[in-house]
Amino acid sequence: MRSSGKRISYGGVVAALCCGLLVLAAGPVAAGDDDHEIARRALEAGEVLPLRTVLDIVEKQYPGQVVEVEFEHDDGEFQYEIKVLQQGGRLVKLDLDARTGEIVEAKSRQRD
């Protein structure tokens, strides 16, 4: 039997696909690093309050267990988004001005 001389290297195709997936997966990680760097620079420049200070403000007004903290930076505005699980299963979501510590929005719901 004669071979046509054309061979497909499936190993090469698989390797190329794996490399592409690695590049796509690294994108969100790199973006997260940028967000972290923005937050660090803002803190060092005195543009935002330290997280510990903000948590002290939250704990005085909304006692409970902090279950999530996010640092947001949109259109030059810095905000902390904090979720607190209170006694009895109430979940409170707070948006705070990261510069002043002022609570700009509070939402709550009862967890089952």
DSSP file (Angstrom, degrees, kcal/mol; ACC not computed):
  #  RESIDUE AA STRUCTURE BP1 BP2  ACC     N-H-->O    O-->H-N    N-H-->O    O-->H-N    TCO  KAPPA ALPHA  PHI   PSI    X-CA   Y-CA   Z-CA
    1    1 A M              0   0    0      0, 0.0     2,-0.4     0, 0.0     0, 0.0   0.000 360.0 360.0 360.0 144.3    0.0    0.0    0.0
    2    2 A R        -     0   0    0      2,-0.0     2,-0.3     3,-0.0     0, 0.0  -0.801 360.0-137.6-103.1 143.2    1.1    3.4   -0.8
    3    3 A S        -     0   0    0     -2,-0.4     0, 0.0     1,-0.1     0, 0.0  -0.750  12.7-134.5 -95.3 144.7    0.9    6.3    1.6
    4    4 A S        -     0   0    0     -2,-0.3    -1,-0.1     2,-0.2     3,-0.1   0.639  38.6-122.5 -74.4 -12.3   -0.2    9.7    0.3
    5    5 A G  S    S+     0   0    0      1,-0.3     2,-0.6     0, 0.0    -1,-0.1   0.340  75.9 117.9  88.3  -8.4    2.6   11.3    2.3
    6    6 A K        +     0   0    0      2,-0.0     2,-0.4     0, 0.0    -1,-0.3  -0.830  37.2 172.8 -96.2 124.8    0.2   13.6    4.2
    7    7 A R        -     0   0    0     -2,-0.6     2,-0.6    -3,-0.1     0, 0.0  -0.990  23.5-143.5-130.9 140.2    0.2   13.1    7.9
    8    8 A I        -     0   0    0     -2,-0.4     2,-1.1     4,-0.0     3,-0.1  -0.892  11.6-143.7-102.7 128.3   -1.6   15.1   10.6
    9    9 A S     >  -     0   0    0     -2,-0.6     4,-1.5     1,-0.2     3,-0.3  -0.775  18.0-178.9 -92.0  98.4    0.3   15.5   13.8
   10   10 A Y  H  > S+     0   0    0     -2,-1.1     4,-2.6     1,-0.2     5,-0.2   0.814  80.5  62.8 -68.0 -29.0   -2.4   15.4   16.4
   11   11 A G  H  > S+     0   0    0      1,-0.2     4,-2.3     2,-0.2    -1,-0.2   0.903 103.5  48.3 -60.8 -40.6    0.1   15.9   19.1
   12   12 A G  H  > S+     0   0    0     -3,-0.3     4,-2.2     2,-0.2    -1,-0.2   0.880 111.0  50.1 -67.1 -38.6    1.0   19.3   17.6
   13   13 A V  H  X S+     0   0    0     -4,-1.5     4,-2.3     2,-0.2    -2,-0.2   0.923 111.9  47.7 -65.3 -44.3   -2.7   20.3   17.4
   14   14 A V  H  X S+     0   0    0     -4,-2.6     4,-2.5     1,-0.2    -2,-0.2   0.914 111.4  50.9 -63.0 -43.0   -3.3   19.3   21.0
   15   15 A A  H  X S+     0   0    0     -4,-2.3     4,-2.2     1,-0.2    -1,-0.2   0.904 110.2  49.6 -62.0 -41.5   -0.2   21.2   22.1
   16   16 A A  H  X S+     0   0    0     -4,-2.2     4,-2.1     2,-0.2    -1,-0.2   0.906 111.1  49.2 -65.1 -41.3   -1.4   24.3   20.3
   17   17 A L  H  X S+     0   0    0     -4,-2.3     4,-2.3     2,-0.2    -2,-0.2   0.908 110.3  51.0 -63.8 -41.6   -4.8   24.1   21.9
   18   18 A C  H  X S+     0   0    0     -4,-2.5     4,-2.2     1,-0.2    -2,-0.2   0.910 109.5  50.3 -62.6 -42.4   -3.3   23.7   25.3
   19   19 A C  H  X S+     0   0    0     -4,-2.2     4,-2.0     1,-0.2    -1,-0.2   0.912 110.0  50.9 -62.4 -41.7   -1.1   26.8   24.8
   20   20 A G  H  X S+     0   0    0     -4,-2.1     4,-2.2     1,-0.2    -1,-0.2   0.902 109.5  50.0 -62.6 -41.2   -4.1   28.8   23.7
   21   21 A L  H  X S+     0   0    0     -4,-2.3     4,-2.5     1,-0.2    -1,-0.2   0.882 108.5  53.1 -65.3 -37.7   -6.1   27.7   26.8
   22   22 A L  H  X S+     0   0    0     -4,-2.2     4,-1.7     2,-0.2    -1,-0.2   0.904 109.0  49.1 -63.7 -40.7   -3.2   28.7   29.1
   23   23 A V  H  X S+     0   0    0     -4,-2.0     4,-0.8     2,-0.2    -2,-0.2   0.920 112.9  47.1 -64.8 -43.3   -3.1   32.2   27.5
   24   24 A L  H >< S+     0   0    0     -4,-2.2     3,-0.6     1,-0.2    -2,-0.2   0.892 111.7  50.7 -65.1 -39.6   -6.9   32.6   27.9
   25   25 A A  H 3X S+     0   0    0     -4,-2.5     4,-0.7     1,-0.2    -1,-0.2   0.820 105.6  56.4 -68.3 -30.6   -6.8   31.4   31.5
   26   26 A A  H 3X S+     0   0    0     -4,-1.7     4,-2.5     1,-0.2    -1,-0.2   0.718  89.8  77.7 -74.8 -20.4   -3.9   33.8   32.4
   27   27 A G  H <X S+     0   0    0     -4,-0.8     4,-2.2    -3,-0.6    -1,-0.2   0.939  95.2  42.9 -56.6 -54.2   -6.0   36.8   31.3
   28   28 A P  H  > S+     0   0    0      0, 0.0     4,-2.3     0, 0.0    -1,-0.2   0.855 113.2  53.9 -63.0 -33.3   -8.2   37.1   34.3
   29   29 A V  H  X S+     0   0    0     -4,-0.7     4,-2.0     2,-0.2    -2,-0.2   0.931 109.0  48.0 -65.1 -43.9   -5.3   36.5   36.7
   30   30 A A  H  X S+     0   0    0     -4,-2.5     4,-1.8     1,-0.2    -1,-0.2   0.898 110.9  51.1 -63.9 -39.6   -3.3   39.3   35.0
   31   31 A A  H  X S+     0   0    0     -4,-2.2     4,-2.1     1,-0.2    -1,-0.2   0.898 108.3  52.6 -64.1 -39.2   -6.4   41.6   35.3
   32   32 A G  H  X S+     0   0    0     -4,-2.3     4,-2.3     1,-0.2    -1,-0.2   0.881 106.1  53.4 -62.6 -38.2   -6.7   40.7   39.0
   33   33 A D  H  X S+     0   0    0     -4,-2.0     4,-2.2     1,-0.2    -1,-0.2   0.890 107.2  52.0 -63.0 -38.6   -3.0   41.6   39.5
   34   34 A D  H  X S+     0   0    0     -4,-1.8     4,-2.4     2,-0.2    -2,-0.2   0.914 109.1  49.6 -63.5 -43.1   -3.7   45.0   38.0
   35   35 A D  H  X S+     0   0    0     -4,-2.1     4,-2.3     1,-0.2    -2,-0.2   0.906 110.5  50.5 -61.7 -42.0   -6.6   45.6   40.3
   36   36 A H  H  X S+     0   0    0     -4,-2.3     4,-2.4     1,-0.2    -1,-0.2   0.908 110.4  49.6 -62.4 -41.8   -4.5   44.7   43.3
   37   37 A E  H  X S+     0   0    0     -4,-2.2     4,-2.5     2,-0.2    -2,-0.2   0.892 109.2  51.6 -65.9 -40.3   -1.8   47.1   42.1
   38   38 A I  H  X S+     0   0    0     -4,-2.4     4,-2.3     1,-0.2    -1,-0.2   0.921 111.6  47.7 -61.5 -44.3   -4.3   49.9   41.7
   39   39 A A  H  X S+     0   0    0     -4,-2.3     4,-2.2     2,-0.2    -2,-0.2   0.910 111.6  50.1 -64.0 -42.4   -5.6   49.3   45.3
   40   40 A R  H  X S+     0   0    0     -4,-2.4     4,-2.5     1,-0.2    -2,-0.2   0.926 112.1  46.9 -63.1 -45.3   -2.1   49.2   46.7
   41   41 A R  H  X S+     0   0    0     -4,-2.5     4,-2.0     1,-0.2     6,-0.2   0.897 110.9  52.0 -64.7 -40.0   -1.1   52.5   45.0
   42   42 A A  H  <>S+     0   0    0     -4,-2.3     5,-2.5    -5,-0.2     6,-0.9   0.895 111.5  47.5 -63.6 -39.8   -4.3   54.2   46.1
   43   43 A L  H ><5S+     0   0    0     -4,-2.2     3,-1.3     4,-0.2    -2,-0.2   0.933 111.9  48.9 -66.3 -46.4   -3.7   53.1   49.7
   44   44 A E  H 3<5S+     0   0    0     -4,-2.5    -2,-0.2     1,-0.3    -1,-0.2   0.833 110.6  51.6 -62.9 -32.6    0.0   54.3   49.6
   45   45 A A  T 3<5S-     0   0    0     -4,-2.0    -1,-0.3    -5,-0.2    -2,-0.2   0.496 114.8-116.9 -83.0  -3.3   -1.1   57.6   48.2
   46   46 A G  T < 5S+     0   0    0     -3,-1.3    -3,-0.2    -4,-0.3    -2,-0.1   0.689  79.5 126.0  76.6  17.7   -3.6   58.1   50.9
   47   47 A E  S   <S+     0   0    0     -5,-2.5     2,-0.3    -6,-0.2    -4,-0.2   0.710  72.0  31.0 -80.9 -20.7   -6.5   58.1   48.5
   48   48 A V  S    S-     0   0    0     -6,-0.9    51,-0.3    -9,-0.1    -2,-0.1  -0.933  85.3-107.0-135.3 158.0   -8.4   55.3   50.3
   49   49 A L        -     0   0    0     49,-3.5    51,-0.1    -2,-0.3    52,-0.1  -0.531  44.4 -98.8 -79.3 149.9   -8.8   54.1   53.9
   50   50 A P     >  -     0   0    0      0, 0.0     4,-1.9     0, 0.0     3,-0.4  -0.354  31.5-116.2 -63.9 151.2   -7.0   50.9   55.0
   51   51 A L  H  > S+     0   0    0      1,-0.2     4,-2.9     2,-0.2     5,-0.2   0.881 114.3  58.7 -57.2 -40.8   -9.3   47.9   55.0
   52   52 A R  H  > S+     0   0    0      1,-0.2     4,-2.0     2,-0.2    -1,-0.2   0.899 105.9  48.9 -58.8 -41.4   -8.9   47.5   58.8
   53   53 A T  H  > S+     0   0    0     -3,-0.4     4,-1.7     2,-0.2    -1,-0.2   0.915 112.4  47.8 -63.3 -43.7  -10.3   51.0   59.3
   54   54 A V  H  X S+     0   0    0     -4,-1.9     4,-2.3     1,-0.2    -2,-0.2   0.900 110.1  52.1 -65.4 -41.5  -13.2   50.3   57.1
   55   55 A L  H  X S+     0   0    0     -4,-2.9     4,-2.9     1,-0.2    -1,-0.2   0.869 105.9  54.9 -64.5 -35.6  -13.9   47.0   58.8
   56   56 A D  H  X S+     0   0    0     -4,-2.0     4,-1.5    -5,-0.2    -1,-0.2   0.910 108.9  48.5 -61.6 -41.7  -14.0   48.8   62.2
   57   57 A I  H  X S+     0   0    0     -4,-1.7     4,-1.3     2,-0.2    -2,-0.2   0.933 114.1  46.1 -61.5 -47.2  -16.6   51.2   60.8
   58   58 A V  H  X S+     0   0    0     -4,-2.3     4,-3.4     1,-0.2     3,-0.4   0.924 109.0  54.1 -63.5 -46.3  -18.7   48.3   59.5
   59   59 A E  H  < S+     0   0    0     -4,-2.9    -1,-0.2     1,-0.2    -2,-0.2   0.815 105.6  54.0 -62.7 -31.3  -18.4   46.2   62.7
   60   60 A K  H  < S+     0   0    0     -4,-1.5    -1,-0.2    -5,-0.2    -2,-0.2   0.880 121.6  28.7 -68.9 -37.6  -19.7   49.0   64.9
   61   61 A Q  H  < S+     0   0    0     -4,-1.3    -2,-0.2    -3,-0.4    -1,-0.2   0.745 132.5  30.9 -96.0 -26.6  -22.9   49.5   62.8
   62   62 A Y  S  < S-     0   0    0     -4,-3.4    -1,-0.2    -5,-0.2    -2,-0.1  -0.663  76.7-163.2-135.5  76.8  -23.4   45.9   61.4
   63   63 A P        +     0   0    0      0, 0.0     2,-0.3     0, 0.0    24,-0.3  -0.324  44.7  80.2 -63.7 143.4  -22.1   43.3   63.9
   64   64 A G  S    S-     0   0    0     22,-0.2     2,-0.6    -5,-0.0    22,-0.2  -0.963  83.8 -44.3 153.7-165.8  -21.6   39.9   62.5
   65   65 A Q  E     -A   85   0A   0     20,-2.8    20,-3.1    -2,-0.3     2,-0.5  -0.859  47.0-132.8-101.3 122.3  -19.1   37.9   60.4
   66   66 A V  E     +A   84   0A   0     -2,-0.6    18,-0.2    18,-0.2     3,-0.1  -0.613  29.8 173.0 -71.4 122.6  -17.6   39.5   57.4
   67   67 A V  E     +     0   0A   0     16,-2.5     2,-0.3    -2,-0.5    17,-0.2   0.593  60.4  18.1-109.6 -15.7  -17.9   36.9   54.6
   68   68 A E  E     -A   83   0A   0     15,-1.3    15,-2.5     2,-0.0     2,-0.4  -0.964  53.6-174.0-158.6 140.1  -16.7   38.8   51.6
   69   69 A V  E     +A   82   0A   0     -2,-0.3     2,-0.4    13,-0.2    13,-0.2  -0.997   8.5 179.3-134.5 130.1  -14.8   42.0   50.8
   70   70 A E  E     -A   81   0A   0     11,-2.6    11,-2.9    -2,-0.4     2,-0.6  -0.975  18.9-146.7-127.8 146.1  -14.3   43.5   47.3
   71   71 A F  E     -A   80   0A   0     -2,-0.4     2,-0.4     9,-0.2     9,-0.2  -0.961  21.5-164.9-111.6 119.2  -12.4   46.6   46.3
   72   72 A E  E     -A   79   0A   0      7,-3.5     7,-2.4    -2,-0.6     2,-0.4  -0.823  14.4-174.6-109.0 143.0  -14.0   48.3   43.3
   73   73 A H  E     +A   78   0A   0     -2,-0.4     2,-0.4     5,-0.2     5,-0.2  -0.870  19.2 157.6-136.6 102.2  -12.5   51.0   41.1
   74   74 A D  E >   -A   77   0A   0      3,-2.0     3,-2.3    -2,-0.4    -2,-0.0  -0.991  68.1 -15.4-130.5 128.3  -14.9   52.5   38.5
   75   75 A D  T 3  S-     0   0    0     -2,-0.4    -1,-0.1     1,-0.3     3,-0.1   0.851 127.2 -52.0  51.5  41.6  -14.6   55.9   36.8
   76   76 A G  T 3  S+     0   0    0      1,-0.3     2,-0.4    -3,-0.0    -1,-0.3   0.441 113.1 119.5  79.3  -1.4  -12.1   57.1   39.3
   77   77 A E  E <   -A   74   0A   0     -3,-2.3    -3,-2.0    21,-0.0     2,-0.5  -0.822  50.8-151.9-100.1 135.7  -14.2   56.2   42.3
   78   78 A F  E     +A   73   0A   0     -2,-0.4    20,-2.0    -5,-0.2    21,-0.5  -0.905  20.1 171.8-107.3 133.4  -13.0   53.7   44.9
   79   79 A Q  E     -AB  72  97A   0     -7,-2.4    -7,-3.5    -2,-0.5     2,-0.5  -0.993  26.9-142.8-138.9 147.0  -15.5   51.6   46.9
   80   80 A Y  E     -AB  71  96A   0     16,-2.2    16,-2.9    -2,-0.3     2,-0.6  -0.923  14.1-159.4-100.5 134.2  -15.4   48.7   49.3
   81   81 A E  E     -AB  70  95A   0    -11,-2.9   -11,-2.6    -2,-0.5     2,-0.4  -0.973  17.9-179.7-112.6 118.4  -18.2   46.2   48.9
   82   82 A I  E     -AB  69  94A   0     12,-2.6    12,-3.3    -2,-0.6     2,-0.5  -0.962  17.3-157.9-126.1 133.9  -18.5   44.2   52.1
   83   83 A K  E     -AB  68  93A   0    -15,-2.5   -16,-2.5    -2,-0.4   -15,-1.3  -0.941  11.6-168.9-111.2 132.1  -20.9   41.4   52.9
   84   84 A V  E     -AB  66  92A   0      8,-2.8     8,-3.1    -2,-0.5     2,-0.7  -0.977  14.0-149.0-123.6 129.2  -21.7   40.6   56.6
   85   85 A L  E     -AB  65  91A   0    -20,-3.1   -20,-2.8    -2,-0.4     6,-0.2  -0.879  25.1-162.4 -96.6 116.2  -23.6   37.6   57.9
   86   86 A Q    >   -     0   0    0      4,-3.6     3,-1.7    -2,-0.7     4,-0.4  -0.499  31.8 -75.1 -97.8 166.9  -25.4   38.6   61.0
   87   87 A Q  T 3  S+     0   0    0    -24,-0.3     3,-0.4     1,-0.3    -1,-0.2  -0.292 119.4  33.5 -57.4 140.0  -26.9   36.5   63.8
   88   88 A G  T 3  S-     0   0    0      1,-0.2    -1,-0.3    -3,-0.1    23,-0.1   0.432 129.9 -76.7  89.5  -0.4  -30.1   34.8   62.7
   89   89 A G  S <  S+     0   0    0     -3,-1.7    22,-2.5     1,-0.3     2,-0.4   0.597  80.8 151.4  89.7  11.7  -28.9   34.4   59.1
   90   90 A R  E     - C   0 110A   0     -4,-0.4    -4,-3.6    -3,-0.4     2,-0.5  -0.651  31.8-153.4 -79.4 129.2  -29.4   37.9   57.8
   91   91 A L  E     -BC  85 109A   0     18,-3.2    18,-2.0    -2,-0.4     2,-0.5  -0.913   9.0-165.6-105.5 124.0  -26.9   38.8   55.0
   92   92 A V  E     -BC  84 108A   0     -8,-3.1    -8,-2.8    -2,-0.5     2,-0.5  -0.932   5.5-160.3-113.3 129.3  -26.1   42.5   54.7
   93   93 A K  E     -BC  83 107A   0     14,-3.4    14,-2.6    -2,-0.5     2,-0.4  -0.944  14.7-171.3-109.2 123.8  -24.3   43.9   51.6
   94   94 A L  E     -BC  82 106A   0    -12,-3.3   -12,-2.6    -2,-0.5     2,-0.5  -0.930  16.3-160.4-119.3 137.3  -22.7   47.3   52.1
   95   95 A D  E     -BC  81 105A   0     10,-2.6     9,-2.5    -2,-0.4    10,-1.5  -0.980  20.4-173.1-111.7 124.0  -21.1   49.7   49.6
   96   96 A L  E     -BC  80 103A   0    -16,-2.9   -16,-2.2    -2,-0.5     2,-0.6  -0.932  32.0-114.8-121.0 141.3  -18.7   52.1   51.3
   97   97 A D  E  >  -B   79   0A   0      5,-2.8     4,-3.2    -2,-0.4     3,-0.3  -0.627  26.6-149.9 -67.5 118.2  -16.8   55.1   49.9
   98   98 A A  T  4 S+     0   0    0    -20,-2.0   -49,-3.5    -2,-0.6   -19,-0.2   0.693  91.8  54.4 -69.9 -18.3  -13.2   53.9   50.2
   99   99 A R  T  4 S+     0   0    0    -21,-0.5    -1,-0.2   -51,-0.3   -20,-0.1   0.860 126.7  15.6 -80.8 -36.8  -12.0   57.5   50.7
  100  100 A T  T  4 S-     0   0    0     -3,-0.3    -2,-0.2     2,-0.1     3,-0.1   0.650  91.6-123.9-113.2 -21.1  -14.2   58.4   53.6
  101  101 A G     <  +     0   0    0     -4,-3.2     2,-0.2     1,-0.3    -3,-0.1   0.482  57.6 151.8  83.9   3.2  -15.6   55.1   55.0
  102  102 A E        -     0   0    0     -5,-0.3    -5,-2.8     1,-0.1     2,-0.7  -0.477  50.1-124.5 -70.0 134.3  -19.1   56.4   54.5
  103  103 A I  E     +C   96   0A   0     -7,-0.2    -7,-0.3    -2,-0.2     3,-0.1  -0.717  31.8 177.0 -79.6 114.9  -21.7   53.7   53.9
  104  104 A V  E     +     0   0A   0     -9,-2.5     2,-0.3    -2,-0.7    -8,-0.2   0.675  65.9  12.9 -95.3 -20.0  -23.4   54.8   50.6
  105  105 A E  E     -C   95   0A   0    -10,-1.5   -10,-2.6     2,-0.0     2,-0.4  -0.962  58.2-173.6-157.2 139.6  -25.7   51.8   50.3
  106  106 A A  E     +C   94   0A   0     -2,-0.3     2,-0.4   -12,-0.2   -12,-0.2  -0.991   8.1 174.4-136.1 127.5  -26.9   49.0   52.5
  107  107 A K  E     -C   93   0A   0    -14,-2.6   -14,-3.4    -2,-0.4     2,-0.3  -0.964   6.8-175.4-127.9 146.4  -29.0   46.1   51.4
  108  108 A S  E     +C   92   0A   0     -2,-0.4     2,-0.3   -16,-0.2   -16,-0.2  -0.976   8.1 178.2-141.1 157.8  -30.0   43.1   53.4
  109  109 A R  E     -C   91   0A   0    -18,-2.0   -18,-3.2    -2,-0.3     2,-0.5  -0.984  33.7-108.5-152.9 153.8  -31.9   39.8   53.0
  110  110 A Q  E     -C   90   0A   0     -2,-0.3     2,-0.3   -20,-0.2   -20,-0.2  -0.719  31.3-142.8 -85.9 128.7  -32.7   36.9   55.2
  111  111 A R              0   0    0    -22,-2.5    -1,-0.0    -2,-0.5   -26,-0.0  -0.710 360.0 360.0 -90.6 143.5  -30.8   33.7   54.3
  112  112 A D              0   0    0     -2,-0.3    -1,-0.1   -22,-0.0   -22,-0.1   0.446 360.0 360.0 -85.5 360.0  -32.6   30.4   54.6
